[in-house]
Amino acid sequence: MGAGVDDNAQFELAVAAAIGLALAFDRLDVIPIVRRVGLKRGRAAVLLILCVRLLISGRSEPFFWRSAASSATICNAKLP
């Protein structure tokens, strides 16, 4: 793969996840169980599930940390 493709793909995944979460929040009231427990509780449950999932996942690292590390490596590279 070309240089930076993995960073670009991770960034696009983050944007897609943000759009998906926004759409889920917008249409959460059509789910029958959310109607019973209330919209605020339904949104809180979605956020709780998302946060727990992010906390237990050890395989992801923030995009900006990887980008900063890549930039530092490139800047510190010695030219031939």
URJOZI-V904549 format. One record per backbone hydrogen bond with DSSP energy under -0.5 kcal/mol. NH is the residue of the N-H (numbers start at 0). CO is the residue of the C=O. Records with the same first field share a line. If there is no record, write none. Layout:
NH: CO + CO
This chain:
4: 1
7: 3
8: 4
9: 5
10: 6
11: 7
12: 8
13: 9
14: 10
15: 11
16: 12
17: 13
18: 14
19: 15
20: 16
21: 17
22: 18
23: 19
24: 20
25: 21
26: 22
27: 24
29: 26
30: 27
33: 30
34: 30
35: 31
36: 32
37: 33
41: 37
42: 38
43: 39
44: 40
45: 41
46: 42
47: 43
48: 44
49: 45
50: 46
51: 47
52: 48
53: 49
54: 50
55: 51
56: 52
57: 55
65: 61
66: 62
67: 63
68: 64
69: 65
70: 66
71: 67
72: 68
73: 69
74: 70
75: 71
76: 72 + 73
